[in-house]
Structure formats: structure tokens, C-alpha cells
Amino acid sequence: MLSIYALTWLGVLAAQVSPGPNLAAVASVGIAQGRRPALCVVTGISSGMLVWSMATALGLGALIEAFPLSLLALKLVGGAYLLFLGIKAARATLRGGGRATVSPEARPLTDAEAWQRGILVLLTNPKAALMWAAVASFLFGQGLSAWHVLAFGPMGALSGLVIYGTYALLFSTGMAMRGYARFARWFEGVFAGAFGAMGASLLWAGVREARQ
């Protein structure tokens, strides 16, 4: 189980490091308003991760328990989506794209508003929901129980807290944007490799099961 968690966590870490709406939300507040509001955005993002991870773990767990054959469909659909994310990130790496567009947040935010900004960015992003569903499908596909899948959620939220918290500290100094832009494509490359491996593994497991 630890090796499965490690592979999954690598994929989630790569997704969190890569450019996207979460990074843009943290950076835009950090650049314009400083460390504290940016860190409040980070706590909101991590809270949203817990919500999506719990919803997908419990929802898919109930679905699999009620309809055992649905696990095969989850393997095929989840594997295909993870593979799609990996290929998309690989293309962005090769063409040098994938950089987040960041505009400073001009309106001052209270701590509560900054937290709300973070959780709304996460919860209203359909890609985040699909990613967590695909991650849960991968874990279920490896034979883990719903409780094991549920236990992975805090790990993902904690890594998000650390990674985006680091970004909040860096971008609040006003000196990090140029440095990050230089290495953004390599972060995409790690993302591509991790999610591509997870997707291919899950998809192959589903294909083999369907042939039996």
C-alpha cells in the first residue's frame, strides 16, 4: 500500500507544483497584498482539496459497493483521463507552454475573504474534481478500500498546504515570478511522467480485466 500511496502522491505533488488556477490565485494575492492574505488563500485551497478527496472517496466507494462492475468502468475512464492529463502536460513541456497567467489582486481581502477565494477556486474548478476522481479510481483500482482512499485525502491536502504555502511566501516577496517562469515547463514534465504512468497502469489493468 505504501508504494501505491507514494506513486499517487508523486502525481498529486507534480500537479500541485505545476502552473494552474491554484498557483495563479496564490500568486496574484501574494504579489499585491503580501504574505498573510496569500497564506489564507492557501488554507482555502487545502480545505477544498479535503472536500474533493472526501467526496470522491466516499462517493466512488459507495458506487463500487453497490455496483461491483463499476470498478472496471472507473479503471478505464480514470486511467484514460490520467493518461490524457499526462499527454497534455508533456505537450506543454515540449512547446514550452503551461505557464500560469498572474495578475495582481488589487482589492484588499480580509482573512475570511482570502480563505473563501482559495476554496472557491478549488471547488469551482471542474478539472480539480475530475483529477481527484481519477486519483480515487486509481487507488480503488489497486485494490485499496474506501477507508484507505479516504486516508489519502489529508496527505494531498497537507502537501498542497506546504507547496502553495511556499509559493505564498515566495510570491509575497515580489521576486519569484521570473524564477518560476524559467522552470515552469520542467514542472510540467514531472507532472506528465507521474500522471502518465498512473494512467497507463490503471488503463492496462482495466483492459486486462475486461478481457477475462
C-alpha positions as CSV (number, residue, x, y, z in Angstrom):
1,M,0.0,0.0,0.0
2,L,2.8,2.4,0.8
3,S,4.3,2.1,-2.7
4,I,0.8,2.8,-4.2
5,Y,0.5,5.9,-2.0
6,A,4.0,7.0,-3.0
7,L,3.2,6.8,-6.7
8,T,-0.1,8.6,-6.2
9,W,1.4,11.3,-4.0
10,L,4.1,11.9,-6.6
11,G,1.4,12.6,-9.2
12,V,-0.5,14.9,-6.9
13,L,2.7,16.7,-5.9
14,A,3.5,17.2,-9.6
15,A,0.0,18.6,-10.2
16,Q,0.3,21.0,-7.3
17,V,3.7,22.3,-8.4
18,S,2.6,22.8,-12.0
19,P,1.0,26.1,-13.2
20,G,-2.7,26.4,-12.8
21,P,-5.6,28.3,-11.2
22,N,-4.4,27.5,-7.7
23,L,-1.0,28.9,-8.3
24,A,-2.5,31.9,-10.0
25,A,-4.8,32.6,-7.1
26,V,-2.0,32.4,-4.5
27,A,0.5,34.4,-6.6
28,S,-2.0,37.2,-7.5
29,V,-2.8,37.9,-3.9
30,G,0.8,37.4,-2.7
31,I,2.3,39.9,-5.1
32,A,-0.2,42.6,-4.4
33,Q,-1.1,42.1,-0.7
34,G,1.7,40.2,0.9
35,R,2.2,37.1,2.9
36,R,-0.8,36.8,5.3
37,P,-3.6,37.1,2.7
38,A,-1.7,34.7,0.4
39,L,-1.4,32.2,3.2
40,C,-5.2,32.5,3.9
41,V,-5.8,31.7,0.2
42,V,-3.6,28.6,0.6
43,T,-5.6,27.4,3.6
44,G,-8.8,27.7,1.5
45,I,-7.2,25.7,-1.4
46,S,-6.2,23.0,1.1
47,S,-9.7,22.9,2.5
48,G,-11.1,22.5,-0.9
49,M,-8.8,19.6,-1.6
50,L,-10.1,17.8,1.5
51,V,-13.7,18.3,0.3
52,W,-13.0,16.9,-3.2
53,S,-10.9,14.0,-1.8
54,M,-13.6,13.0,0.7
55,A,-16.4,13.4,-1.8
56,T,-14.7,11.2,-4.4
57,A,-13.5,8.6,-2.0
58,L,-16.9,8.1,-0.3
59,G,-18.9,8.6,-3.5
60,L,-16.9,6.2,-5.6
61,G,-16.7,3.8,-2.6
62,A,-20.5,3.6,-2.3
63,L,-20.8,3.2,-6.1
64,I,-18.4,0.3,-6.2
65,E,-20.1,-1.4,-3.2
66,A,-23.5,-1.1,-4.9
67,F,-22.3,-2.0,-8.4
68,P,-19.1,-4.0,-8.3
69,L,-18.7,-3.9,-12.1
70,S,-18.4,-0.1,-11.9
71,L,-14.8,-0.5,-10.8
72,L,-13.9,-1.7,-14.3
73,A,-15.5,1.4,-15.8
74,L,-13.6,3.6,-13.3
75,K,-10.4,1.9,-14.2
76,L,-10.9,2.6,-17.9
77,V,-12.3,6.1,-17.6
78,G,-10.0,7.2,-14.7
79,G,-6.9,5.7,-16.4
80,A,-7.8,7.4,-19.7
81,Y,-8.2,10.7,-18.0
82,L,-4.9,10.5,-16.1
83,L,-3.2,9.5,-19.3
84,F,-4.8,12.4,-21.1
85,L,-3.5,14.8,-18.4
86,G,0.0,13.3,-18.7
87,I,0.0,13.7,-22.5
88,K,-1.4,17.2,-22.3
89,A,1.4,18.2,-19.8
90,A,4.0,16.5,-22.0
91,R,2.9,18.6,-25.0
92,A,3.1,21.8,-22.8
93,T,6.6,20.8,-21.8
94,L,7.8,20.3,-25.3
95,R,6.4,23.5,-26.6
96,G,7.4,25.5,-23.6
97,G,3.9,26.4,-22.5
98,G,1.9,25.7,-19.3
99,R,2.8,29.0,-17.6
100,A,0.2,30.5,-15.3
101,T,-1.1,34.0,-16.1
102,V,-1.0,36.0,-13.0
103,S,-2.5,39.5,-12.4
104,P,-2.1,41.2,-9.0
105,E,-5.3,41.2,-6.9
106,A,-5.9,44.9,-6.4
107,R,-8.9,44.8,-4.0
108,P,-7.7,44.3,-0.4
109,L,-9.0,41.0,1.1
110,T,-9.8,40.2,4.7
111,D,-8.5,36.8,6.0
112,A,-12.0,35.3,5.6
113,E,-12.3,36.6,2.0
114,A,-8.9,35.3,1.1
115,W,-9.8,31.9,2.5
116,Q,-13.0,32.0,0.6
117,R,-11.1,32.9,-2.6
118,G,-8.9,29.8,-2.2
119,I,-11.7,27.3,-1.5
120,L,-13.9,28.7,-4.3
121,V,-11.0,28.5,-6.8
122,L,-10.6,24.8,-5.9
123,L,-14.3,23.8,-5.7
124,T,-15.4,25.6,-8.9
125,N,-12.6,24.1,-11.0
126,P,-14.0,21.0,-12.8
127,K,-10.5,19.8,-13.6
128,A,-9.8,19.5,-9.8
129,A,-12.9,17.4,-9.4
130,L,-12.0,15.1,-12.3
131,M,-8.4,14.8,-11.1
132,W,-9.4,13.7,-7.6
133,A,-12.0,11.3,-9.1
134,A,-9.3,9.9,-11.3
135,V,-6.9,9.6,-8.4
136,A,-9.5,7.8,-6.3
137,S,-10.2,5.5,-9.2
138,F,-6.5,4.7,-9.4
139,L,-6.4,3.8,-5.7
140,F,-9.5,1.7,-5.9
141,G,-8.1,0.0,-9.0
142,Q,-5.1,-1.0,-7.0
143,G,-7.3,-2.9,-4.5
144,L,-7.5,-0.3,-1.7
145,S,-10.6,0.1,0.4
146,A,-12.7,3.2,0.6
147,W,-11.1,4.0,4.0
148,H,-7.6,3.7,2.5
149,V,-8.7,6.0,-0.3
150,L,-10.2,8.4,2.2
151,A,-7.0,8.4,4.2
152,F,-5.1,9.7,1.2
153,G,-7.0,12.9,1.1
154,P,-5.3,14.6,4.1
155,M,-1.9,13.7,2.5
156,G,-2.8,15.5,-0.6
157,A,-4.2,18.5,1.3
158,L,-1.1,18.6,3.5
159,S,1.2,18.6,0.5
160,G,-0.9,21.3,-1.1
161,L,-0.6,23.4,2.1
162,V,3.2,23.1,2.1
163,I,3.7,23.7,-1.7
164,Y,1.2,26.6,-2.1
165,G,2.4,27.9,1.3
166,T,5.9,28.0,-0.1
167,Y,4.6,29.8,-3.2
168,A,2.8,32.3,-1.0
169,L,6.0,33.1,0.9
170,L,8.0,33.4,-2.4
171,F,5.5,35.5,-4.4
172,S,4.8,37.8,-1.4
173,T,8.5,38.9,-1.8
174,G,7.8,40.1,-5.3
175,M,10.9,38.4,-6.7
176,A,9.7,34.9,-7.5
177,M,7.7,35.3,-10.8
178,R,10.7,35.4,-13.1
179,G,12.4,32.5,-11.5
180,Y,9.3,30.3,-11.5
181,A,8.6,31.1,-15.2
182,R,12.1,29.8,-16.1
183,F,11.3,26.3,-14.6
184,A,7.6,26.0,-15.2
185,R,8.0,23.7,-18.2
186,W,10.1,21.3,-16.2
187,F,7.4,21.1,-13.5
188,E,5.1,20.2,-16.3
189,G,7.5,17.4,-17.3
190,V,7.4,15.8,-13.9
191,F,3.6,16.1,-13.9
192,A,3.4,14.4,-17.3
193,G,5.6,11.5,-16.2
194,A,3.8,10.8,-13.0
195,F,0.2,11.1,-14.2
196,G,1.1,9.3,-17.5
197,A,2.5,6.3,-15.5
198,M,-0.6,6.2,-13.3
199,G,-3.0,6.5,-16.2
200,A,-1.2,3.8,-18.3
201,S,-1.1,1.4,-15.3
202,L,-4.8,1.9,-14.5
203,L,-5.9,1.7,-18.1
204,W,-3.9,-1.5,-18.7
205,A,-5.4,-3.1,-15.6
206,G,-8.9,-2.3,-16.8
207,V,-8.1,-3.7,-20.3
208,R,-6.8,-7.0,-18.8
209,E,-9.8,-7.3,-16.5
210,A,-12.2,-6.7,-19.4
211,R,-10.6,-9.5,-21.5
212,Q,-11.0,-12.0,-18.7
